[in-house]
């Protein structure tokens, strides 16, 4: 494995009780970053990350800053352990797009933490105010799933990989989509265990509130290539970054396009920073010819460092 890779950052749903605990126990840089987050937020985020309970960690307002902080702790450790690593670009799924922008220097750690904490709170408020759901549609064509969503008055939330798409919207609309899915050529379909209808029109209130926060936020030009979830291509101008981060709250996440942009550019190695190995699993569906490594803990870090040294 050469020392050049695209870095990928996990989104909501990847969180797990215990995340970051062994990193903080072994490495000062991780411990210091976690302490900085706790101090800024005014409560012990790390207590919930390390010890749970799971019901608290899965709250949108908690798991979003948790994944952001954890991803950036992993990044600092990777840079420390592999100082000659060439980062070819960064991408993040949903919430992970904010982590990717922090990694690229679009904003500093504290600014990003404030953004994701508010984003999580706004989305939690929108979830509590609406009756929404999401469902996975496996084995169907993109256009057919889009037609199904339109017929049911819901939205396509995620194009995660070829034949792996998620729809989102009202409980009634999602139920109707599940009932009609086979008529649209979709082989496997199931409702997801989520709190609300993320990346759908039911998140518009959250999007409007986040837009107000982003309007007051100073952004830098990214120092690394970053792909936008809603456009599936690079974004570098401040106004475009704000526009796409805002639109992403209710818009479709085009993850397949985000990853394929880098593959088309000739990149062959990716490293997922965060728990769950979700992105590595999606990568196998997108393009099996590329290598994807994942780490979220000490053992995983050591494994990636060893692979990079080969």
TORKOL-4160 file (C-alpha; in steps of 0.2 Angstrom, whole numbers, padded with zeros to 4 digits, m for minus):
310
<pt num="1" X="0000" Y="0000" Z="0000"/>
<pt num="2" X="0007" Y="0017" Z="m0005"/>
<pt num="3" X="0007" Y="0032" Z="0006"/>
<pt num="4" X="m0007" Y="0041" Z="m0004"/>
<pt num="5" X="m0025" Y="0039" Z="0000"/>
<pt num="6" X="m0042" Y="0048" Z="0000"/>
<pt num="7" X="m0050" Y="0050" Z="0018"/>
<pt num="8" X="m0068" Y="0045" Z="0021"/>
<pt num="9" X="m0078" Y="0051" Z="0036"/>
<pt num="10" X="m0093" Y="0042" Z="0043"/>
<pt num="11" X="m0111" Y="0048" Z="0045"/>
<pt num="12" X="m0125" Y="0047" Z="0058"/>
<pt num="13" X="m0128" Y="0028" Z="0062"/>
<pt num="14" X="m0110" Y="0023" Z="0063"/>
<pt num="15" X="m0109" Y="0028" Z="0081"/>
<pt num="16" X="m0105" Y="0015" Z="0094"/>
<pt num="17" X="m0104" Y="0015" Z="0113"/>
<pt num="18" X="m0085" Y="0015" Z="0117"/>
<pt num="19" X="m0080" Y="0025" Z="0102"/>
<pt num="20" X="m0063" Y="0034" Z="0105"/>
<pt num="21" X="m0061" Y="0027" Z="0123"/>
<pt num="22" X="m0045" Y="0017" Z="0119"/>
<pt num="23" X="m0038" Y="0031" Z="0108"/>
<pt num="24" X="m0040" Y="0043" Z="0123"/>
<pt num="25" X="m0032" Y="0031" Z="0135"/>
<pt num="26" X="m0016" Y="0028" Z="0124"/>
<pt num="27" X="m0014" Y="0045" Z="0114"/>
<pt num="28" X="m0012" Y="0062" Z="0121"/>
<pt num="29" X="m0018" Y="0070" Z="0105"/>
<pt num="30" X="m0034" Y="0061" Z="0105"/>
<pt num="31" X="m0037" Y="0064" Z="0124"/>
<pt num="32" X="m0033" Y="0083" Z="0122"/>
<pt num="33" X="m0045" Y="0084" Z="0107"/>
<pt num="34" X="m0059" Y="0076" Z="0117"/>
<pt num="35" X="m0056" Y="0087" Z="0132"/>
<pt num="36" X="m0057" Y="0102" Z="0121"/>
<pt num="37" X="m0074" Y="0096" Z="0114"/>
<pt num="38" X="m0081" Y="0093" Z="0131"/>
<pt num="39" X="m0076" Y="0111" Z="0137"/>
<pt num="40" X="m0083" Y="0119" Z="0122"/>
<pt num="41" X="m0099" Y="0110" Z="0122"/>
<pt num="42" X="m0102" Y="0113" Z="0141"/>
<pt num="43" X="m0105" Y="0095" Z="0145"/>
<pt num="44" X="m0096" Y="0078" Z="0144"/>
<pt num="45" X="m0099" Y="0072" Z="0126"/>
<pt num="46" X="m0085" Y="0059" Z="0129"/>
<pt num="47" X="m0094" Y="0051" Z="0144"/>
<pt num="48" X="m0108" Y="0047" Z="0132"/>
<pt num="49" X="m0096" Y="0041" Z="0118"/>
<pt num="50" X="m0086" Y="0030" Z="0130"/>
<pt num="51" X="m0099" Y="0023" Z="0142"/>
<pt num="52" X="m0116" Y="0026" Z="0134"/>
<pt num="53" X="m0130" Y="0023" Z="0136"/>
<pt num="54" X="m0133" Y="0019" Z="0118"/>
<pt num="55" X="m0150" Y="0028" Z="0119"/>
<pt num="56" X="m0142" Y="0044" Z="0123"/>
<pt num="57" X="m0127" Y="0042" Z="0110"/>
<pt num="58" X="m0140" Y="0039" Z="0096"/>
<pt num="59" X="m0149" Y="0055" Z="0099"/>
<pt num="60" X="m0145" Y="0066" Z="0083"/>
<pt num="61" X="m0139" Y="0081" Z="0094"/>
<pt num="62" X="m0126" Y="0069" Z="0102"/>
<pt num="63" X="m0120" Y="0057" Z="0089"/>
<pt num="64" X="m0117" Y="0071" Z="0076"/>
<pt num="65" X="m0104" Y="0080" Z="0087"/>
<pt num="66" X="m0097" Y="0063" Z="0093"/>
<pt num="67" X="m0094" Y="0057" Z="0076"/>
<pt num="68" X="m0086" Y="0074" Z="0071"/>
<pt num="69" X="m0074" Y="0074" Z="0086"/>
<pt num="70" X="m0070" Y="0055" Z="0084"/>
<pt num="71" X="m0066" Y="0057" Z="0065"/>
<pt num="72" X="m0054" Y="0072" Z="0068"/>
<pt num="73" X="m0046" Y="0063" Z="0082"/>
<pt num="74" X="m0043" Y="0048" Z="0070"/>
<pt num="75" X="m0036" Y="0060" Z="0058"/>
<pt num="76" X="m0023" Y="0068" Z="0070"/>
<pt num="77" X="m0017" Y="0051" Z="0075"/>
<pt num="78" X="m0015" Y="0045" Z="0057"/>
<pt num="79" X="m0005" Y="0061" Z="0053"/>
<pt num="80" X="0005" Y="0058" Z="0068"/>
<pt num="81" X="0009" Y="0040" Z="0065"/>
<pt num="82" X="0011" Y="0042" Z="0046"/>
<pt num="83" X="0019" Y="0060" Z="0044"/>
<pt num="84" X="0023" Y="0057" Z="0025"/>
<pt num="85" X="0005" Y="0052" Z="0021"/>
<pt num="86" X="m0001" Y="0061" Z="0005"/>
<pt num="87" X="m0020" Y="0065" Z="0007"/>
<pt num="88" X="m0027" Y="0065" Z="m0011"/>
<pt num="89" X="m0044" Y="0071" Z="m0005"/>
<pt num="90" X="m0058" Y="0070" Z="0008"/>
<pt num="91" X="m0076" Y="0065" Z="0008"/>
<pt num="92" X="m0089" Y="0062" Z="0021"/>
<pt num="93" X="m0106" Y="0054" Z="0021"/>
<pt num="94" X="m0120" Y="0067" Z="0027"/>
<pt num="95" X="m0113" Y="0073" Z="0044"/>
<pt num="96" X="m0096" Y="0067" Z="0038"/>
<pt num="97" X="m0095" Y="0080" Z="0025"/>
<pt num="98" X="m0093" Y="0093" Z="0039"/>
<pt num="99" X="m0079" Y="0082" Z="0046"/>
<pt num="100" X="m0071" Y="0081" Z="0029"/>
<pt num="101" X="m0071" Y="0100" Z="0028"/>
<pt num="102" X="m0063" Y="0102" Z="0045"/>
<pt num="103" X="m0050" Y="0090" Z="0039"/>
<pt num="104" X="m0047" Y="0101" Z="0023"/>
<pt num="105" X="m0046" Y="0117" Z="0034"/>
<pt num="106" X="m0062" Y="0125" Z="0027"/>
<pt num="107" X="m0065" Y="0129" Z="0045"/>
<pt num="108" X="m0056" Y="0125" Z="0062"/>
<pt num="109" X="m0060" Y="0112" Z="0074"/>
<pt num="110" X="m0070" Y="0123" Z="0086"/>
<pt num="111" X="m0080" Y="0131" Z="0072"/>
<pt num="112" X="m0085" Y="0114" Z="0064"/>
<pt num="113" X="m0090" Y="0108" Z="0081"/>
<pt num="114" X="m0102" Y="0122" Z="0084"/>
<pt num="115" X="m0109" Y="0119" Z="0067"/>
<pt num="116" X="m0112" Y="0101" Z="0069"/>
<pt num="117" X="m0119" Y="0103" Z="0087"/>
<pt num="118" X="m0131" Y="0116" Z="0080"/>
<pt num="119" X="m0135" Y="0105" Z="0065"/>
<pt num="120" X="m0139" Y="0090" Z="0076"/>
<pt num="121" X="m0150" Y="0100" Z="0087"/>
<pt num="122" X="m0160" Y="0108" Z="0073"/>
<pt num="123" X="m0162" Y="0091" Z="0065"/>
<pt num="124" X="m0168" Y="0083" Z="0082"/>
<pt num="125" X="m0180" Y="0097" Z="0083"/>
<pt num="126" X="m0187" Y="0094" Z="0066"/>
<pt num="127" X="m0188" Y="0075" Z="0069"/>
<pt num="128" X="m0198" Y="0078" Z="0085"/>
<pt num="129" X="m0210" Y="0090" Z="0076"/>
<pt num="130" X="m0214" Y="0078" Z="0062"/>
<pt num="131" X="m0219" Y="0060" Z="0059"/>
<pt num="132" X="m0206" Y="0053" Z="0047"/>
<pt num="133" X="m0197" Y="0037" Z="0042"/>
<pt num="134" X="m0184" Y="0030" Z="0030"/>
<pt num="135" X="m0183" Y="0014" Z="0020"/>
<pt num="136" X="m0169" Y="0005" Z="0011"/>
<pt num="137" X="m0172" Y="0000" Z="m0007"/>
<pt num="138" X="m0160" Y="m0014" Z="m0013"/>
<pt num="139" X="m0158" Y="m0020" Z="m0030"/>
<pt num="140" X="m0167" Y="m0007" Z="m0040"/>
<pt num="141" X="m0162" Y="0006" Z="m0053"/>
<pt num="142" X="m0159" Y="0024" Z="m0047"/>
<pt num="143" X="m0173" Y="0031" Z="m0059"/>
<pt num="144" X="m0186" Y="0018" Z="m0054"/>
<pt num="145" X="m0183" Y="0022" Z="m0035"/>
<pt num="146" X="m0184" Y="0040" Z="m0039"/>
<pt num="147" X="m0201" Y="0037" Z="m0048"/>
<pt num="148" X="m0207" Y="0027" Z="m0033"/>
<pt num="149" X="m0202" Y="0041" Z="m0021"/>
<pt num="150" X="m0211" Y="0054" Z="m0032"/>
<pt num="151" X="m0227" Y="0043" Z="m0033"/>
<pt num="152" X="m0227" Y="0042" Z="m0014"/>
<pt num="153" X="m0224" Y="0060" Z="m0010"/>
<pt num="154" X="m0207" Y="0056" Z="m0002"/>
<pt num="155" X="m0189" Y="0059" Z="m0007"/>
<pt num="156" X="m0173" Y="0050" Z="m0011"/>
<pt num="157" X="m0162" Y="0052" Z="0004"/>
<pt num="158" X="m0146" Y="0043" Z="m0001"/>
<pt num="159" X="m0138" Y="0035" Z="m0017"/>
<pt num="160" X="m0126" Y="0025" Z="m0006"/>
<pt num="161" X="m0120" Y="0013" Z="m0019"/>
<pt num="162" X="m0127" Y="0005" Z="m0036"/>
<pt num="163" X="m0143" Y="m0004" Z="m0031"/>
<pt num="164" X="m0142" Y="0003" Z="m0013"/>
<pt num="165" X="m0154" Y="0018" Z="m0011"/>
<pt num="166" X="m0163" Y="0025" Z="0004"/>
<pt num="167" X="m0180" Y="0034" Z="0003"/>
<pt num="168" X="m0186" Y="0046" Z="0016"/>
<pt num="169" X="m0202" Y="0056" Z="0021"/>
<pt num="170" X="m0218" Y="0054" Z="0030"/>
<pt num="171" X="m0222" Y="0038" Z="0038"/>
<pt num="172" X="m0238" Y="0036" Z="0027"/>
<pt num="173" X="m0227" Y="0039" Z="0011"/>
<pt num="174" X="m0213" Y="0027" Z="0016"/>
<pt num="175" X="m0226" Y="0014" Z="0020"/>
<pt num="176" X="m0234" Y="0016" Z="0003"/>
<pt num="177" X="m0217" Y="0015" Z="m0005"/>
<pt num="178" X="m0214" Y="m0002" Z="0004"/>
<pt num="179" X="m0230" Y="m0008" Z="m0002"/>
<pt num="180" X="m0227" Y="m0003" Z="m0020"/>
<pt num="181" X="m0208" Y="m0007" Z="m0021"/>
<pt num="182" X="m0209" Y="m0023" Z="m0030"/>
<pt num="183" X="m0220" Y="m0015" Z="m0044"/>
<pt num="184" X="m0205" Y="m0004" Z="m0047"/>
<pt num="185" X="m0193" Y="m0018" Z="m0049"/>
<pt num="186" X="m0185" Y="m0017" Z="m0032"/>
<pt num="187" X="m0180" Y="m0034" Z="m0025"/>
<pt num="188" X="m0177" Y="m0030" Z="m0006"/>
<pt num="189" X="m0185" Y="m0016" Z="0004"/>
<pt num="190" X="m0186" Y="m0013" Z="0022"/>
<pt num="191" X="m0190" Y="0001" Z="0034"/>
<pt num="192" X="m0175" Y="0008" Z="0044"/>
<pt num="193" X="m0174" Y="0010" Z="0063"/>
<pt num="194" X="m0171" Y="0029" Z="0063"/>
<pt num="195" X="m0178" Y="0043" Z="0073"/>
<pt num="196" X="m0184" Y="0053" Z="0058"/>
<pt num="197" X="m0184" Y="0057" Z="0040"/>
<pt num="198" X="m0167" Y="0064" Z="0036"/>
<pt num="199" X="m0162" Y="0071" Z="0019"/>
<pt num="200" X="m0181" Y="0074" Z="0015"/>
<pt num="201" X="m0193" Y="0089" Z="0014"/>
<pt num="202" X="m0197" Y="0086" Z="0033"/>
<pt num="203" X="m0180" Y="0093" Z="0037"/>
<pt num="204" X="m0183" Y="0110" Z="0029"/>
<pt num="205" X="m0185" Y="0119" Z="0046"/>
<pt num="206" X="m0168" Y="0112" Z="0051"/>
<pt num="207" X="m0161" Y="0117" Z="0034"/>
<pt num="208" X="m0167" Y="0135" Z="0036"/>
<pt num="209" X="m0160" Y="0137" Z="0053"/>
<pt num="210" X="m0143" Y="0130" Z="0048"/>
<pt num="211" X="m0143" Y="0142" Z="0033"/>
<pt num="212" X="m0144" Y="0156" Z="0046"/>
<pt num="213" X="m0129" Y="0149" Z="0055"/>
<pt num="214" X="m0119" Y="0146" Z="0040"/>
<pt num="215" X="m0122" Y="0164" Z="0033"/>
<pt num="216" X="m0113" Y="0170" Z="0048"/>
<pt num="217" X="m0098" Y="0158" Z="0047"/>
<pt num="218" X="m0082" Y="0163" Z="0039"/>
<pt num="219" X="m0075" Y="0149" Z="0028"/>
<pt num="220" X="m0058" Y="0146" Z="0021"/>
<pt num="221" X="m0053" Y="0139" Z="0004"/>
<pt num="222" X="m0051" Y="0120" Z="0007"/>
<pt num="223" X="m0033" Y="0115" Z="0006"/>
<pt num="224" X="m0038" Y="0097" Z="0000"/>
<pt num="225" X="m0051" Y="0092" Z="m0013"/>
<pt num="226" X="m0068" Y="0090" Z="m0005"/>
<pt num="227" X="m0083" Y="0082" Z="m0013"/>
<pt num="228" X="m0101" Y="0089" Z="m0010"/>
<pt num="229" X="m0114" Y="0076" Z="m0005"/>
<pt num="230" X="m0128" Y="0085" Z="m0015"/>
<pt num="231" X="m0118" Y="0087" Z="m0031"/>
<pt num="232" X="m0106" Y="0073" Z="m0031"/>
<pt num="233" X="m0092" Y="0084" Z="m0036"/>
<pt num="234" X="m0078" Y="0095" Z="m0030"/>
<pt num="235" X="m0083" Y="0111" Z="m0021"/>
<pt num="236" X="m0071" Y="0125" Z="m0016"/>
<pt num="237" X="m0079" Y="0142" Z="m0016"/>
<pt num="238" X="m0085" Y="0148" Z="0000"/>
<pt num="239" X="m0103" Y="0152" Z="m0006"/>
<pt num="240" X="m0104" Y="0135" Z="m0015"/>
<pt num="241" X="m0099" Y="0126" Z="0001"/>
<pt num="242" X="m0112" Y="0135" Z="0011"/>
<pt num="243" X="m0125" Y="0132" Z="m0002"/>
<pt num="244" X="m0122" Y="0114" Z="m0003"/>
<pt num="245" X="m0120" Y="0111" Z="0016"/>
<pt num="246" X="m0136" Y="0119" Z="0018"/>
<pt num="247" X="m0145" Y="0110" Z="0004"/>
<pt num="248" X="m0138" Y="0093" Z="0010"/>
<pt num="249" X="m0150" Y="0093" Z="0026"/>
<pt num="250" X="m0165" Y="0090" Z="0015"/>
<pt num="251" X="m0157" Y="0085" Z="m0001"/>
<pt num="252" X="m0151" Y="0068" Z="m0008"/>
<pt num="253" X="m0133" Y="0062" Z="m0003"/>
<pt num="254" X="m0125" Y="0056" Z="m0019"/>
<pt num="255" X="m0112" Y="0046" Z="m0011"/>
<pt num="256" X="m0108" Y="0035" Z="m0026"/>
<pt num="257" X="m0104" Y="0050" Z="m0036"/>
<pt num="258" X="m0093" Y="0057" Z="m0022"/>
<pt num="259" X="m0082" Y="0042" Z="m0022"/>
<pt num="260" X="m0082" Y="0039" Z="m0041"/>
<pt num="261" X="m0076" Y="0057" Z="m0043"/>
<pt num="262" X="m0059" Y="0051" Z="m0035"/>
<pt num="263" X="m0059" Y="0035" Z="m0043"/>
<pt num="264" X="m0060" Y="0043" Z="m0060"/>
<pt num="265" X="m0046" Y="0054" Z="m0055"/>
<pt num="266" X="m0035" Y="0039" Z="m0053"/>
<pt num="267" X="m0036" Y="0036" Z="m0034"/>
<pt num="268" X="m0035" Y="0018" Z="m0029"/>
<pt num="269" X="m0034" Y="0019" Z="m0010"/>
<pt num="270" X="m0046" Y="0025" Z="0003"/>
<pt num="271" X="m0046" Y="0026" Z="0022"/>
<pt num="272" X="m0062" Y="0026" Z="0032"/>
<pt num="273" X="m0060" Y="0036" Z="0049"/>
<pt num="274" X="m0074" Y="0031" Z="0061"/>
<pt num="275" X="m0083" Y="0017" Z="0068"/>
<pt num="276" X="m0094" Y="0004" Z="0059"/>
<pt num="277" X="m0085" Y="0001" Z="0043"/>
<pt num="278" X="m0101" Y="0007" Z="0034"/>
<pt num="279" X="m0091" Y="0016" Z="0020"/>
<pt num="280" X="m0079" Y="0002" Z="0017"/>
<pt num="281" X="m0094" Y="m0009" Z="0014"/>
<pt num="282" X="m0102" Y="0003" Z="0002"/>
<pt num="283" X="m0085" Y="0005" Z="m0007"/>
<pt num="284" X="m0086" Y="m0014" Z="m0011"/>
<pt num="285" X="m0102" Y="m0011" Z="m0020"/>
<pt num="286" X="m0096" Y="0004" Z="m0029"/>
<pt num="287" X="m0079" Y="m0002" Z="m0035"/>
<pt num="288" X="m0071" Y="m0018" Z="m0030"/>
<pt num="289" X="m0055" Y="m0014" Z="m0038"/>
<pt num="290" X="m0050" Y="0000" Z="m0026"/>
<pt num="291" X="m0043" Y="m0004" Z="m0008"/>
<pt num="292" X="m0052" Y="0003" Z="0007"/>
<pt num="293" X="m0045" Y="0002" Z="0025"/>
<pt num="294" X="m0055" Y="0007" Z="0040"/>
<pt num="295" X="m0050" Y="0011" Z="0058"/>
<pt num="296" X="m0059" Y="0018" Z="0073"/>
<pt num="297" X="m0048" Y="0011" Z="0088"/>
<pt num="298" X="m0030" Y="0008" Z="0092"/>
<pt num="299" X="m0030" Y="m0009" Z="0084"/>
<pt num="300" X="m0037" Y="m0003" Z="0068"/>
<pt num="301" X="m0025" Y="0012" Z="0068"/>
<pt num="302" X="m0010" Y="0000" Z="0070"/>
<pt num="303" X="m0016" Y="m0011" Z="0056"/>
<pt num="304" X="m0018" Y="0004" Z="0044"/>
<pt num="305" X="m0001" Y="0011" Z="0049"/>
<pt num="306" X="0006" Y="m0006" Z="0045"/>
<pt num="307" X="m0002" Y="m0007" Z="0029"/>
<pt num="308" X="0004" Y="0010" Z="0024"/>
<pt num="309" X="0022" Y="0005" Z="0028"/>
<pt num="310" X="0021" Y="m0010" Z="0015"/>
